[in-house]
């Protein structure tokens, strides 16, 4: 497997939709394969799509940690796959 097939760009979008009583937080993580030097697929593959309903007085540390942990694990899996592909070539 060519290394360029293993290289990915990750795009994380976190959006907030406030209401009077709650703040809704949406998370979407996509991965985009490298097509050419410095060019990645426009339409990536969706990895995560989640939403959260938070009270305005809630602490956000747990939410931030959950989003960060998922991003880190997905990126680590991609790095491991690229390393494996390099070892096999």
WOJONOR-V619573 format. One record per backbone hydrogen bond with DSSP energy under -1.0 kcal/mol. NH is the residue of the N-H (numbers start at 1). CO is the residue of the C=O. E is the energy in kcal/mol with one decimal. If there is no record, write none. Layout:
# WOJONOR-V619573
NH/CO/E  NH/CO/E
This chain:
# WOJONOR-V619573
5/2/-1.1  6/3/-1.5  7/3/-1.3  9/32/-2.4  11/30/-2.6  13/28/-2.8  15/26/-2.5  17/24/-3.1  19/22/-2.8  23/54/-2.9  24/17/-2.1  25/52/-2.5  26/15/-2.9  27/50/-3.1  28/13/-2.2  29/48/-2.2  30/11/-2.3  31/45/-2.3  32/9/-2.8  34/7/-1.7  35/39/-3.4  36/39/-1.7  39/36/-2.6  41/33/-2.6  45/31/-2.8  47/29/-3.3  48/29/-1.7  50/27/-2.2  52/25/-2.5  54/23/-2.4  58/55/-1.6  64/60/-2.8  65/61/-2.5  66/62/-2.2  67/63/-2.2  68/64/-2.6  69/65/-2.8  70/66/-1.8  71/67/-2.2  72/68/-2.9  73/69/-2.3  74/70/-2.3  75/71/-2.4  76/72/-2.4  77/73/-2.2  78/74/-1.8  79/75/-2.5  80/76/-2.7  81/77/-2.1  82/78/-2.2  83/79/-2.4  84/80/-2.3  85/81/-2.2  86/82/-2.0  87/83/-1.9  88/84/-1.6
